[in-house]
C-alpha cells in the first residue's frame, strides 16, 4: 500500500511538473510570438516608410522637372527671369526685350512644353484682357495645346469660356504665386491630370498672364502599384480634398474618401483623421473585425499637399508568424497527446511494476519472517541455566540476508554456530536456511564440530551448480567442565575473553584455516579444543561488523571491534546482550550517513560455570 501511495505521489509530482512545463512553454512560446510580431512590425514599418519616401521623392522629382521646364521655356522664349518686386520673387518679363508674340508664336511656345517632357500632356498660356485687346475671343486670348493620340491639338480658350475664372488661372493670379491644382479629368482624353500654373509679370510688377502645364498622373499610379509591399496591400494617393488620385480600384478615382468609405473596409479613429487633415505623417492599426485588421501608414507631399498612404492587411504582414503559431500549436497539441498516451502507458506499466514489486516485497517479508523465525531471538536464551549467558544478533542489509547463527542445549552441552553465506538477497537466504537446517539436524547425531562441518560440506557440495559457499564457526561447549570443541571453516577468528591472575584479557583466537563449506566436497575439517573458565566468553561475528564503512569509506575494522568490547567492559556492561548492543551502537555511530552494505551478525557465549562448582 505504501508503494502504491508512493507511486501516486510520484505521479502527482509528474503531473505538476508537466503542468509547470506546459505553462513555461506557453509563456516562452507567447513571448517568442510577441517578439517575432514586434520584429516583423518593425521591419514592415521600415520598409513601408522607405516605400512612401520613394513615392514622395518620385512625385517631387517629376513635378520639379515640370517646374524647371516651365521656367526654362519662359526664359528662353520670352526672356523672362526671376525678379524681386515689392519684396516678393516673381517671374517677370523685360518690357524692352519682350515683344508681344503673335497667336501663332504662343501656340509654338506651348508645343515646346509637350516636346520637352513626355509627362506633360497639355499646356496653356492666358493673358489679361488688355494684353490682347483686339483678339477675336469673347474673353480674351488664351492658347492651349494638348496631345491626343500622338497629335498636337490647338484650342483658343477665350472663344470657349472665361479661362480667367478657371482654377489654373484664377488661383495663380489671385495668389500671385506658382500653384499646383487639384487633379481633374481632362475632357479631351479622359485622363486625370494636375496642372502647374505660373503667373507672369512685367518689370513694373503688373500681372500679364498665367502659364499652365498639365501633367498626367498615370505615372504616379504605376509607381504606387509597383511598390505595394504585400499582394493585397493598397497604396493610395489623395489630393488636398482627400479625393483619390491613385487607388487599386479605378472606380474610386476623383471620389472623396467620405464617398467610398474610409480607405477600403477599415475604420480609422479621429486622431488619425486629424493627423491626415493637418498633413502629418503617422501610422495606425485599423480594423473592421478580426478578419479585416490592417496597418495603415500615411505621409504628406509638401509640394502639393497630397497624401500618400499604404494599407497592409495584418493577415499578410504577420502571415509567417501566424503560420508559425498555428503549426507550433498543432505540434504542441500532437506532442501533448502523444505525451498523454505515453504517460498513461507508463502509468500502467509503473502501476503493474509497483503491484508486482509490492507482491514481491510482501513475499520477501514473509521469507524474512520465516528466515528470522529459524534463529533464536529470546533473551535470556536459557532462563533456567545459570551457568550460561548466550545472545545472538542479526541485522540483514536487505529484507533477507545470508548470515546465520544458531544455538541449543542437548545433553548438558551447548551447540552453537555462526556463518556468512557468499552473495546477498534471496539466493543467499535460501542457502542460509539449508545450512541452518543441516546444522540443526546433524548436531542431534554427533558431539564433534568437525563431523558436523564435514556433513554440512558434503551435503551442500553435491549439486552446487552456482558455486555458493559459507564461512562457519561451530562449537560444542560442555556445560559441566567448560571444555570447548570447535571447528572453523574459513570464518572470521572469534574474540575470546580470558580471566587471568592479572585480570581480564581480550584477544583474537587463532583457529586453523579450513575451507568454507561448499567449496570442496572431499575436504577434511580439523577439530580444535580449548577450555573456558567461569566468567570467560567467546565473541563471534561476521565481516559485516569489521567492514562497516563511514562516509570516508574507512572500515570499522578489528581494532575498533576490540575497543568496543573493552569499552563495554569498562562501563560495567557484563551481560551478553549489553555487550552486543554496545558494539552495534558504536557501529551505527561510526557509519552514520552510510547505507548498510552487508549483514551484521554477532553472538556472545559466556560460560559462568555449573552451580555446584561455584564457591
N, C-alpha and C positions, 0 to 999 in steps of 0.2 A: 504493500500500500504506500509506504514511504517513497519507493522508487517511482510509483505512478504519480504521486503528488509532485515529486521532483521533476518528472517529465513535464507535467502541466506547468510548473513554474518556468522550466526552460522554454516551453512553447510560448508562454505569456511574454517572456523576455524577447523571444524571437519575433513575435508579432509586434511588440513595441519597437524593436529595432527596425523592422520593416516599415512601420508607420513613420518613425522618425526619418528613416532613409528616404521614404516617399516624400515627406514634407521638405527635406533638404533638397531632393531632386527637383520638386516642384518650384521651390524658391529659386534654386540655381537656374532652372530652365526659364522661369519667368524673367529673372534678371538678365539672362542671356538674350532673350527675345526683346526685352526693353532696350538693352544696349544696341542690339542689332538694328531695331527700328530707329533708334536715335542716330546711329551711324548712317543708315540709309537716308534718313531725313536730311541730315547734314550734307550728304553728297548730292542729294536732289536739289536742295537749296542752292548749293554752289553751282551746279550745272545750269539750273533754271536762271539764276542771276547772270551767268555768262551768256546764256542764250538771249535773254532780254537785252543785255548790253550790246550784243551783236546786232539785234534788230534795230535798237535805238541808234547805234553807230551807222548802220546801213541806211536808215531813213535820213539821218543828218547828212550823211555823205552825198546822197542823191539830191537832197534839197539844196545843199551848199553848192553843188555843181550847177544847178539851175540858176541860183542867185548869181554865181560867177559868170555864167553865160549871159545873163541879162545885163549885167554891168559891162562885160566886155563888148557886147554888141553896141550898147549905147555909147560907150566911149569911142569905139572905132568908127561908128557910122554917124553919130550925132555930135561927136566932140564933147560929150558930157564928162563931168568929173565930180568928185565929191567936194562939196563946199560947206563951210560953216557959216550959216546965215542965222543971225539972231540967236547965236549960241546953240544952234541945232544943226547936225550933219545931214545934208540933203544931196540928192543928185541934181546938179544944175547944168544948164546949157549956156555956153558963152554966146550972147546975142551977136557979137561981132563975127563969130565963125558960123553961127547957126543960120542957115538959110532954110526957110520953111520948105520941107520936102513936098513933092507932089504926092498925090494919092498913090501913084504907081510906085514911087520910091518907098512909101510906107509899107506897101504890100511886100516889096522885095526885102525890106528890112526884116519883116516878120518871118519871111521864108528862111532867112538866115538862122533864126532860132531853131526851126524844125531840122535844119541840116546840121546844126552844131551839137545837138543832143538827141539821141534816139528816144529817150524817155519823154521828151517834150512832144505832146500831141496837138498842141494848138497855141497860138499867140495872138494877142490883140494890143492895139495902141489906140487910145482915145484921147481927144483933146477937148479943152474948154471950147465953148461955142464961138467965142470971139477970135479964136486962133484961125479957124476956117469959116469966116462969115459967109462966104459965097458957096458953101457946099450945097449939094442938091438934097442932102438928107434933112429930114424934118428936125432931127435932134442934134445935128452937128455931124462931125466926121469922126468915125472910129473904124479902123481897118481890123479885120480878123481873118486869120489863115488857119485852117485845120487840115489834118491828114486823114483822108477817107480812102481806104483800100489802096494805099500807096500813091494816091493822087492828092495834090495840094488844092484845096478849095478855098476861094476868097469870098468874103462877105463884108458888106458895108453895114455895120450895126446901126448907124444913125438912121438908116432907112427902115429899120425893123422895129426898134424900141429905143427908149430913152436909156442908153447904156450908163449914163451918169447916176442912175438910181440902182444899178446892179451892185451886188456885193463887191465884186472885184474892183470897181471904180470908186464906189461911194466910200467903202471902209478905208482904202488907201488915201483918198482925198481928204476925208474928214479927220483921220488920224495923222495925216501928213507924214506917214512912215510906211516902210515896207510891211507887207501883210500877206500871211498865208490864209486862204479862205477855208471854210469848212468844205469837205468833199461834196461833190454833187454829180449827178448823172448827166453827161454831155448828150445833147439831143441828137447830134448827127451820127454818132457811133454807138450810143448807149453805154459808153464806158464811164466808170466812176473816176473822176479826176479831182485834183485840188489845184488851186490857182495861186500863183505868186504875183502879187501886184506891187509895182514900184512907182511912186509919184515922181513927176518930172517938174523942175522949176527953172525959171530964168534966173540970171545972176542977181536980179533985184529981189528974188525970193518969191515972186508970183508963181502960183501953180499954173503950169502949161497943160499938163495931161497926165495920163497914167498908162504905164506899160504893164501888161499882164501876160503870164506864161502858164499854160496848163500842163500838168504832169500826170501821166497815167498811174493809178495806184495798183494796177495788176502786179507789178514787180514786187510790191510790198506783200501782197497775198502769197506770192510764190515763196518768198523768204520765210514767212510765218508758217507756211505749210511744211517747208523743208526742215525747220528746226524743232518740230514737235518732238519732245523728249520721250514720249510713250505713244503707242499706237492710237489710243483713244484720247490723248491729250488735245486740248483745244487752245490754239494760240490765236488770240483776237487782237484787233486794233480798233479803238473807238476815237471819235473826234471830240471836240470840246463840249459838245452837247450829248455825249455818250451814245452816238449813233455808230453802228458797226461799219467800219471801213473794210475790215477783214474778218471773216468768220468761216469755219468749215462748211456751214450751211449757208449757201449763197442767197437764200431767200431772206436772210436776216439783214442783208446789206442795206445801209441807209435807214434802217429801222432803229429806234432807240431801245435801250435796254428795258425800259418800262413796257414797251410794246411786246417784247418776245419773252419776258421773264428774265430773271437775274442770272445772266450767264449760264445758259443751259438749265439743268434741273436743280441747281444748287442754290441754297439760301445764304445770303450774306447778312452779317449783322450791321447795325447802324454805324459802329466805329469804322468798319471797312468802307462804308459808303462815304463817310465824312472824309476819310483819308483820300479816297479816289477823287472826290469832288474838289478837294484842295490841292490836287495834283502832287500827292506824295507817293513814295514807294512803300511797299509793305507786302506781307503775305499772311494768309489766314487759313484755318482749317474750316471748311464749309461742308454742310451735309444736307441731305434730303432723305433721311432714313439710312439704315446701316449699309444698304447696297449702293447708295449714291453719296459716298463720302469722297471729298477731294481736297487737295492742297491748292489754294488759289493765290497766285502771285501777280503783282501789278507794278508798273513803273511808268512815270510820265515822260513824254518827249518835250523838252523845254522849248524847242524851236517852234513847235506847232500847238502845244497844249494837248496833244493826243495822249492816249493811254494804251500802253502795251500790257496785255495780261495773258497768263498761261494757267490753264486748269489742268491738274494732274490727278486722275482718279486714284484713290488710295489703293484700290484693289490691284492696280498695276504698279504703283510706286512700291508697295510693300508685298507684292506678289510672291517674291522669293522668300521673304521672311514668313509670310503666311503659309507657304508650301512647306517650309521647314517646320513650322509649328504643327501643321496638320500631320506631316509624315512622322515627326518625332512623337506626337501624341499617339498615333496609331502604333508606332513601335513600342512606346511605353505601355499601352494597353495590352498589346500582344505579349510583351515581356512579363507584365504583371499576371496575366492569365497563365502563362507558362510557369511562372514562379509559384502561383497558387496551386497549380496541378502538381508541380514538384514538391511543394510544401505539404500538400495532402498526402502524396505518396510517401514522402519522408516521414510524416507524422505516423502514418500507418505502420511503416517499417519500424520506426523507433518504438511505437506502441507495442508491436509484436516482440521486438527485442527486449523491451522492458518487462513485458509479461513473461517472456522466456527466461530472462535474467532473474526476475523475481521468483519464478518457479525453481530455477537452478539454485538460487541463494536459499530458498526455502529447503530444498533438498540438501544443500550443503550444511544448513543449520541443523537439520535432522542428523546428517552424518557427523557433524561436530558434536552434537549431543550424544550420539552413540559412542563416538571415539572417547570423549571426555568421561563418559559413563563407565568405560572399561578401566580407568585408572583410579586408584584410591584418593579420596579428597577429604575424608573426615579427619579431624584433628581433635583430640589425640587419636592416632590411628588404632592404638590398642589400649583402651582406657583401663583394662583390668591387668595390664602388665606394667608394673612399676619399674622393672629392670630395663625398660626400653622406651626411647623417645624418638619417633620417626615422623618426618614430614616431607612431603613432595609438592613441588610447584611446577606448573607447566603453563606457559603463555604463548600460544601459537602466533606466528606472524600474520597468518591468514585465517580464514574461517576454520580450515582444517590444517593440521600440520603433520610433520614426520617424526617429531620427538616422542619418546615414551619413557615411562618408569612404572615400576610395579613392586609391591612387597606384600608378603603374607607370612604367617607363622604356621609351621607344621612340625609336630614332634619336638617342641621346645627349640626349634631352630627358625631363625628369620631368613627367608629367601627374599632377595631384592635384586633389582636390575635398573639400569638407565641406558637409553640408546638414542641414536640420532641417525635417521634414515637419509640416504642421499636423495637430493631433489626436494621439491616442495609441492604443495597442493594435494589434489585428490590421489594421484598415484602414490605419493609418499605416505598419505594417511592410510591407504589400503594396505600397503606393505607393512606399515607400523602395526596395524591391527592383526595381521597374520603373525608377525613376530611375537607380539604380546600374547596371542592365543597359544602359540607354540611354547613360549616360556612358561605359561601357567600349566599347560598340560605336561610338559617334560619334567618340570620341577616336582611334580607329585610322584615321580618314579625314581628319583635319584637325589643324593645329597651332594653330588660333585659338580661344582660350577663348570668345570672343563667339559664334563659329559653333556651338561645342559647346552653349552655353546656348540659342541660337536653336533648334537642332534638338530639344533636350530639351523646351523650352517648347511648340514646335509639336506635338510628338508627344503630350504628356500633356494639352494643352488640348482636343484632339479627344475628344469623348465624356466629358468630365469632369463627369458629372452631379452628383457630390457636392461640386463646387467645392473640391476639395483643392488645395493648393499646397505649394511647398517653397522655402525660402530656401537659396541656394547661394553658395559662393565657389569658383571654378575657376581654376587657374593652370597655366601651362606654363613650366618653368624650363630654360633652355639650360645644360647642364652644362659646356659649354666656356667660355662667356663670362659666365655668371651673369645673363644677361638674362631678365627675368620678364615674361611677358604674363599678364594676369589679367582676370577679369570677375566682378563682384559682383552677385548677384540678390537684393537685399534682406536679405542676411545681416549678422551682427554684423561690425563692422570688425575685421580681424585686427590683431595687435600685431607690429610689426617691430623687430628688434634691429639697430642700425647700429653699425659700427665707425668712429669718427672720431679725429682727432688728439688730442681731449680725452679719449678713452676710449670705453667702450660706452654707447650711448644707447638707451633703450627707450621706445617711444611707439606710439599707435594710428595706423594708416594712415587715409587719408581717401578711400576709394573712392567712385566715383559711385553715386548711388542709382538702381538699376534695380529693376523689379518682380520679385517672386518668380516662379519658373517655374510655369506652370499657371494664372495669374490671367488673362492676356490673350494669346491666341494670335498676334496680329499685332505684338507688341511687338518693337522692335529693340534689342538689347543692345549696349552700348558697350565697346570694348576699351581697357584701360589698360596702362601699362608702367612698369617700374622695373628697377633692376639691383641684384643682391646681390653684395657683395664677399665674398671668402673670410672666413669667421667670422661672417658675418651670417645671420640666421634670421628666419623668419616663424612666428608662433604664431596658430593658428586655433582657434575654439571655438564651441559652440552656447550658447544662452541658459540651458541647464541649469546652466552654471558661474556666471554672474553672478546668476542668480535663485534660487540655493540659499538657503533660509531657516534662521535659527536659531530657538530656542524663543520668541523675542520677535517672530517674523515679520519680522525685518530681513533684507534681501538681502545676499548676499556682495558683489555689486557690482563695477564695473570697477576702482575704486581698489584693492580688496583683490586683484584678479586681477593687476594690475601689481605690487603689493607682493610677492605670492607669486613672481612671476617674478624680481624683483630679489633677494629673499631666497635663492632657489635659486642665483642667480649669485654672491651674496656668500659663500655657503657652498661654493663651488667645484663646484657641480653643472653640468657642461658638456654632457653628452650629452642628446639629446632625450628619452630615456626618463626620466632622472633629473629633468629639468625638469618633465615632466608628472606623474610620481609625486609630486613635492613639492607641486605645485599641488593635486592630488587629496587629499593628506594634509591640507592647510590647509582644504579644503572640508569634509572629514569632521569635523575638529575644530570648525569653526565651526557646522556643522549637527548637532552631537551631540544625540541625543534626538529628532530630527525625521525623519520618513519622507521618502525622496527623492520629489520630486513631478514631476521632469522628467528626460529623458535627459541624461546628461552626456557630451559628446564633445569631445576635444581632439586637435589634430595639430600637430606641430612639424616644419618643414622647414628644415634648416640647410645652407647652401652652404659647402663647405670648399675649393672650387676644384680645378681639374684638377691632376694630379700634376706635369705639366710646367711649370705656372705657379707652383709653389711654389719659394721660394728655399731 
